[in-house]
């Protein structure tokens, strides 16, 4: 019984069936297997181009972990740094450095409501003070509470400054945006040490304004995907 109405002419099966049957069996199998091979090739290419995510686990008095993809590289941590991530060159990207430090024990005084996040605002002032004297055209743009996932709360200071980039042939200082976060588990009486997260991003197509720091490009995963302990968030 034909699968197409007569006015539409013969179906593909009616046309190709006799011709396919006339071919040798190996040829028929090759033709029938071609779509499957094509799908496998597409899947292989997609798998090869997937973003490989690396988990970095830092153990010590302050134990935490975060994840980053192939757009970042882990560089040698400097003095006082626990982990240092940096962007690799890429289209539309600028220089970005994400640094994690130990900012000391949690505030001892218990707040009447919520976790000890408000007290981190006072500590943030001490953390930011050295930048005022060392960064060109330093200015604070905003400050306030921030949430990282459902379990962590902190105090964030957003700022901007200018800096010359090593290897840049021009003498012009570039605009950078910064985000400094003091982070804790948002729970009363936490004994966890305070995690100091510092991100500095050159203004670029990926990070075009200060609100995009940590939210665009490869830095988004490690900035918002950080967690205390060794388990992934």
N, C-alpha and C positions, 0 to 999 in steps of 0.2 A: 504494500500500500504506500503510495507516495506521501512524503511528509509535508510537501508544499502544495498549495492549491494550483490547479492547472494553469490559470492565467498568469501565475508568477514564474512559470517555466520550471525546468528541472532543478532539483535541489543539489547541493554540493555533493551529497552522498551518491546521487544518481550519476553525476558527472565524473567524480573522482573514483568511485567504487570500482568500476570495471578496469580503469587504468591502473589503480593500485593493485588489483588482483593479478594483473598481467605482469607485474614486476616480480623479480626474484625475491624470495623470502628475506634474505639479508637486507636488501634495499628497502623492503616494506618496513622491517623493524627499525631501520635507521631513520626513516621518515617519521614513523610514529613516536620514536624516542626523542626527536629533535626538540619539541616543546618542553619536555622534562629536563633535558640537558640545559636549555636556555634558562629555565627557572633556577636550576642549581647554580649556574654561573652568576645570576643576579644575586642569589643568596650569599654566595661566596664573596662577591665584591662588597656587599653590604656588611658582612661580618668583618672583612679585612679593614674596612674604613670606620668601624665602630670606635667610639671614644673609650679608651682603656682607662679605667679609674683606679688610682692607687690609693691605698689607705696608709696614712702615716700615724703611727702610734708612739707617743712620747710617755715614758714611764719615769716616775720619780716622786718627790713630795707632791708635785702637781702632775697627775696623770690625765692625759686627754688624747683624743684622736680626731683626725679630719681626713677628708678625701680630696683628691685633685686629679684632673685629667691631663691629656697629653699636651695641652696648651701651656702648662706650667712645668717648672723644674724645681727640684729641691736643691738649694745651694747651701753652702757651709754656714752654719749658724755663727753669728758674731758674739761678742762679749755680752753676756746677760740674755741671749736669745735661746729659746728652746727649739724653735723650728722656724725656718725661713724659706718661703716660696717666692718664685719670681716668674713673670711671664716670659715665654719664648717669643722671638720676633714673629709677627703675624700681620696680615692685612688689617689696617685700621686700628691696630693696637698701639698703645704707648708703653712706656716702662711702668711696671707695677710691682711693688714689693709688699708681701704679707708676712708679718713677723708676730710670733707668739712669745710672750714672756710670763714669768711668774710675778704677780703683783702683790704677793704676801698673803697672810691669813685673812679669812673672812672677818668682817667687822664684828667685834665682840658684843656690842650693844644690840639688844633685841628691839626691833621696832614694834610699836603697839599693833600695827596691822601690816600684813604682807611680809615679804622677805626683807633682807637688809640692803635692798637696791638703792634706796635714797642715800644711804651713807656712802655709797660708791661715788656720788657726785663730789663729795669733799675730797676723796682720794684722787679723783680724776684731775682736780686742780693741781695737785702736787705732781702728777704724772706729766701734765701738759706744760708745766712751768719751764722746763729746760728748752722746749721748742721755741718759746718766744724769743730767746736770745740767739738761737742758732739758725733759724730759718728766715730767708729773705721774704719780706712782705707778708709775714705771717698774720693771719686773721681768723678768728673763730667765726664760723657761719651759723652754727646751731648746736644745741646740747639738749639731751633729754633721755628718757628711758627707751630701751630697745628690748625686743624679745627675739630670742634665737630658738626656733622650734617651740615646743609646748612646755619644756621643762626649765628653760634658762631665761634669766632676766639680767639686764645690765644697764650701764650708763654709757651713752655714746656722745662723743664730741666730734663734730664735723668742722673741718678747717681747710684753708687753702694757703699756698705759699708758692714761691718760685725757686727753681733750681736749675743749674747747668747740668747737662747730661754728659758723662764721660764719653769721649769719642765724637761728640757733636762738633762739626766743623764751624758752626756759627758761634757767635759770642753771646747770643740772646738766651736769657734764662727762660725756661719753660714753665708754664703754669701746672701745678700739681694740686690735686684734691686729696685730703686725708680723712680717715675715719679711725678714731681710737675708741675701743670698747673695753670696759672692765666688766667681766662676766662672772656670774655665779649661778648655781642651781637656785631657782626662785622658791625657796622653802625656808620656813622659820628654823633658826638654830643650825643652819648648815655649817659643817666643819671643813668644807672644801676650800682650797686656796683660790684666790681670785686669779682668773685668767685675763691677761692683758693682750688684746688683739689689736694690732696696728697695721692698717692698710694705707699705702700711699700710691696714688694712681696719676700718671701723667694725663693731661687733657688730650683726648683723641676722639676718633669716630666712635669707638666703643664706649668710652666714658667721656661724654661731652659736657656734663655738668656735675655738680657735687652730689646731687640726689642719686646719681647712677653709680656712685662708688660702692663696690661690693655687690651690686645688683645686676651688673652687665658683664658679659664676657666670662673667661675661665675662672676668674676670682670668686664668682658667685658660689660655686660648690664648696670650696674650703671655708669661705667666710661665714656662710649660713649653715654649713654642714658640720660644724665643730661640735664635739660632745665630750663631756667629762668621762673618764674611765677608758676602757679599751673597746667597748662595744660600739658599733656603728649607730648613729642616731636613727 
